[in-house]
Amino acid sequence: MIHFKYRALDADGASRQGNLQAADEAGAVAALQKRGWLILSLQACAGHGLSASLRRSAMHGAPLVSFTQQLATLLGAGQPLERSLGIVLKQASDPRRRALLERVREQVKAGKPLSQALEEEHGQFSALYISMVRAGEAGGSLENTLRQLADYLERSQTLRGEVINALIYPAFLVVGVLGSLALLLAYVVPQFVPIFRDLGVPIPLITQVILALGEFLSAYGLLVLAALVIVVWGVALARRDPQRRQRHDQRVLFIKVIGPLLQRIEAARLARTLGTLLSNGVALLQAMIIVREVCGNHALRAQVEQATERVKGGGTLAQAFGEQPLLPELALQMIEVGEQAGNLDAMLLKVAEVFDVEAKRGIDRLLAALVPSLTVVMAVLVAVIMLAIMLPLMSLTSNI
């Protein structure tokens, strides 16, 4: 998403200015025109500085879940919306979050719907969040919608947290393995080079290879590290090209072991988002547009865009996703059954539950195999280095 800075006039002729996020300039223009504003200026900004980062993080993750749960509880207790926002505001400890909630409450106090007040806080609330709130307001069930939204956000946070927590130990293990090998090869092994030369004993091939590798890393280690940084930076730049990133993400989905796991994770995210939106009265086409922005895999994002066009032309969702299957076959079959039975929203939520369980099981199995494998690899590599060092010494001992 690109950050845009705008100046515009609203329907009453009042001056408006601020920032918003959109996929491109046309999307930013459409978003402003949808509000009935006359655009005076619109320009893209970097959006990667500290201030932009702080704006995005003011209401994100756990704070957003807490805000949604508290607001739903207060509305369920019969409190008016403006008073509920005031109570939630008193619970906020972060100054930026308090300022944001204060602005939202003032907008609601002035007579604006909550969805419009949230939309005014550009970039703080996702299109998914705003659309569900708007649907809840239209259906007169804002409390239930917020409860479902809180449940959706909490499930998403839980899955993401489980994945991150599960990857922490393997990540430290990989860093430890690479760091230990680099230390042995770059600093320890070169210390034996002059010793072996002075001994005058025959040096085995494996020892020669390890010594040569150690001398190379000792002399050019920093250059190798710089080259790796440049390669990573180049790959990151290449992924900014939408076509390249789409092709790369599509190839990733078909990698053995990793690919099926990613397909399950993406299927769960897509199905839960689409099912939650449909169950709250959001139209299918509008829900598909929102789901497209939720997809983390760009190949799947492109497929959602194509599926939206197929559905707009009268096709079914299962057929649209089945043309170039990037989702698991079970997900496509369950979507087809849901469409035929007329309960697509419930079936999508069922798909999300099924693939949440499968994704968690797959992650647990992968990590259960990964950690011992890394340990074995590290032990073998260290043993090879130590063997390469000990062989000449053993040869010298046998000749004494």
N, C-alpha and C positions, 0 to 999 in steps of 0.2 A: 504494500500500500504506500502511496505517495502522500506527503503532507503538503497542503496548499494553504496559503494565506490569502484572505479575501477581504474586499470592502464592497458592501452592497446596500441597497435601500429596500426596506420591507414595504408591505402593502400600504402602510400608513405614512410612508415617506421618511421614516426614521432611519438614521444611519446605523448600519451593522458592520462589524468587523470581527475577525477571529480566524481560527484555523480549523481545517477539517481534513479527513483522510478519504482518499478515493483511489481506485485502481489507475485512473489516468485523468487527464484534464477534462475530457468529455464527461466522465462520471462525476467530477466535481461540479461542473456546470449544471448537469442534470439534477444533482442533489440540491443546489441552491435554487434553481428554477422551480423545483417541486414545492419549495416553501413560498413561492410567489414573490421572490426577491429579484430586484433589478441589479445585475452584477456591474460594479464599477471597475473593479480590478481583481485579477486572480493570478497568482504566481506560485510556482512550486518552491518549496523551501527544503533545506536538507533534512530537518527533522531528526537528526541523529545527535544533537548536542545534549548537554546536561539538562537544560530546561525542558526540551521535548521529552526526554526520558522521564523526568519527574512528572510531567503532565500525564503521560500514559500510565504511570504506575500509581497514580493517586487512588484509583478505584479499580483494582485488578486482583484476580486470584481470591485468596481467603477473605480479604476485606469486602469484596463484592458479594461473596456467598453470605457472609455475616449480615451485611446490609439488607440483602434480599430476604433472608430468614426473619430478621427482626421486623421488617416492614410488613411481611405477610402475617406474622404473629399479632402485631398491633392492629392491623386491619381486621383480622379474625376476632379480636377482642372488642370490636365495635368502635374503635377510635377513628375519627376523621383522618383523611389522608394528610392534611396540613399539620395536624397535631402529631400524627405518627412520625412524620419527617422531623418534626421538632424534637421528639423524644430520641429518635435515632441519632440526630445531630449531637445531642448532649453526650451520647456514648462514644462518639468519635474522638480519638486522642490525637490523631495526626492533623496538623494545621491545614495541610493541603486538602485533606479529605473533609475537614470541617467547612472549609471555604466552599468546596464543591457542593456539599449538601445544603449549605446555606443558600447558595444561588438557586439550587433546584427548589427548595422550599419557597423562596420568594416568587419564583415563576408560578408555582402551584397556587400560592396565596393570591397572585394576581389574576387567577382564573384559567390558567393554561392547564391542559391535561398533563399528566405525569409523563407520558411518552414524548410529548413535545418539549417538556422541560429537560428531559434526559437527552433529547436530540440536540438541544442547544449547547450541551457540554461536549463539544466536538472531540471525538477520539476517546472519551472516557467510557462510553457504553457502546457495546457492539451492536451491529444491525440486528443480530439475533435477539439480543436483550430488548431493544426498543420495539421490534416487531411483535414480540410476545406480549409486552406490556400494552401496546396499542390494541392487540387482539383481545386481551383481557378487559380493557376498558370498553371496547365495542360490545363485548358479550356480557358485560355487567358482572364479571367474575374475576376481578383483579386479584383478590386474595388467593383464590385457587391457582391462578396463573403464576403468581409469585411463588407459591409453594412448589409448583412443578418446576419453575425456573431455578429455584434454589436447589432442588433435588438434582436437576440436570447439571448445574454448575458444580455441585459437591461431588457427583460421580465423576465428572471430567477431571476435577482437581485430584480426586483419590487415585484414579488411574494414572494420571501424570506423575503424582507423587510416588506411587508404587514403582513405576518404571525408573524414575530418577534414583530412588533409594536402592533399587536392585542393581543399578549400574555403578554405584559409588565404589563398592569394593573391587569389582573387576577393573575399574579405571585406575584406582590406586595400585592394583597389582601389575597392570600393564606398565604404568610409569615406573614402578619399582624394578620390574624385569629389564626394561630398556635402560634405566639409569644404572643398574648394577652391571649390565653388560658393557655399557659405554665406559664406566669407571674402570672395569677390568682391562678392557682392550686399549683404552687411551692412556692409562696411567700405570697400571700394574704390569701388564705384559711387556711394555717397552723397557722396563727395568731389567729384564732378563736377557735382552739382546746382547749387551756387552759381555755378560757372564758366559753365555753360550759360545760366543766367539773366542773368548780366552781359554775355554776348556778344551777346544780342539776335538770334540767328539762329533760323530755323525749326527746330524739333526734330521729327524723324520719329516716327511712331507707335511703332515698335519701341523707340526710345530712351525715349519717354515710359513705355512699359510697364516696361522694365528699371529705369528710375529710380524709378518708383512702387514696384516690387517691392523694390528696394534700400532705399528709405526705410522701407517697412513692416517689413522684417526688422530694420533698424537700430533701429527704435523698439519693435517687439514681438517680437523674436527670442527672447528668454527666455520670453515667454508661449507662443510657438509650441512651443518645446522642452518646456515644462511640459505643454502640451496633448498632445503626442505621448507623453510619459511616462505621462500619465493614461490615454490611449487604450490603450497597450500593457498597462498594469496592469489596465484593465477587461477587455481581451480575455483576459488570463491568468486573471482571476477567473471570467469566463464559461466558460472551458474546464474549470474545476473541476466544473461540472455534467456528470454522465456522459452525459446525453442530448444536450446541445449538443456536447460533445466528440466523441461518436460520429457525429453528423450532419456535423460539420466534417471529421473524418478521412475519412468516406466521400466527401465532395465532393472532397477533396484527391486521392483515388485516381483520379479521373476528369478531372483537369486535364490538358490537352494537354501533351505532352513530359514534365512532371514526374510526372504520374500513372502512366504505364506504368513509369517508372523505379522509383518507390516500390513498385509492385506486384511488380516483379522482386526488389527487396531484401527485401520482406516474405515473398515466396514462398520465397526461399533460406533465410531465417532459420527460417521455420516448418517447411519440409521437412527441413532439417538437424537441428533439434531433435527433431522427431517420429521421423525415421528413426534417429537415434542412440539414442533411448530404446527404440524397438521392437527394434533389433538387439541390445540388451543385456537383453532379456527383460522389460521393463516392459510391463504390460498396456496395451492400446490406450486404454481409457477413462481410466486413470490418467495415461497419457502426454498425452492431450488436455487434461486439467486443468492439467498443467504447462506445456504449449505455450501455453495461454491467457495465462499470466502472462508469457511471453516476448515475445508480440506487442506491438510498440510502437504500432501503429495500433489505436485503440479500436474502430473499425468492424469490423476483422478479428477483434479479440478477441471481440466480441459474436457474430460469425459462428462462431468456434470453439466458443463456448459452445452455440450452437444446434446445431452439427454434433455435439457430444458427446451432446446429447439424442437426435438422430436416430439416431446409431450405437447408443446405449443401447436404442433402440426397435427395432433390427434393420435399420436402413438401412445403406447403404454410405457410405464416406467421400467418394467422388467425387460421389455424389448429394447429400450434405449440403452440400458446398461449392459445388455447381453450381446450387443453388436461387437464390442471389443472388450471382452470380460477382463476387468482389472480387480473385480471383487470376487470373493469365494463363490463357488457354484451354489452352495447352500443358501447364501444370502439372496441370490437372484431367484431361486425357487420360492423362498419364503415371501419375497416381495411380490412375485407373480400370484401366489396363493392369496395374499392380502388384497391385491387389486381385484381378483375374481370374487372374493367374498365380501368386498366393500368395506373392509376394516383395515385399510392400509396403515393408518397411524398406529393401531395396536400391534400389528404385525411387525412394523419397523422397530417399535420399542422392544418387542420380543427378540428380534434379530440382534439388537444392541446388547441385550442381556446375555444371549448365547455366545456372542463373539467376545464380550467382555471376559467371560469365564474362560473361553478358549485362549484368548490372548494372554491372560494372567498365567494359565497353565503352561503355555508355550514359553513365556518369559522365564518362569521358574525352572522349566526343563533346560532351557538354553543356559541359564546361569549355573545350574547344577552341573552341567558338562563343561562350561567355560572355565570356571575357577580351578578345578583339578587339572584341566588341560594346560592352562597357563602355568600352573605350579610345576607340572611335569616338564614342560618346555623349558622353563627357567632352569630347573635342576639339570636337564640334559645339556643345555648350552654351557652352564657353569662347569659341569663335569668334563665336557669336551675341552674347554680352555685349560682347566687344571691338568687334564691328561696330557695336553700338548706341552705344558710346562714341565711335567714330571718325567716324561719319556726320556729326554736327554739326560736328566739327573740319574734316572734308573740305569741308563746305558753306561754312564760314567761309573756308577757303583759296581756294576757287574764286571767292568774292565779292571778294577783295582785288585 
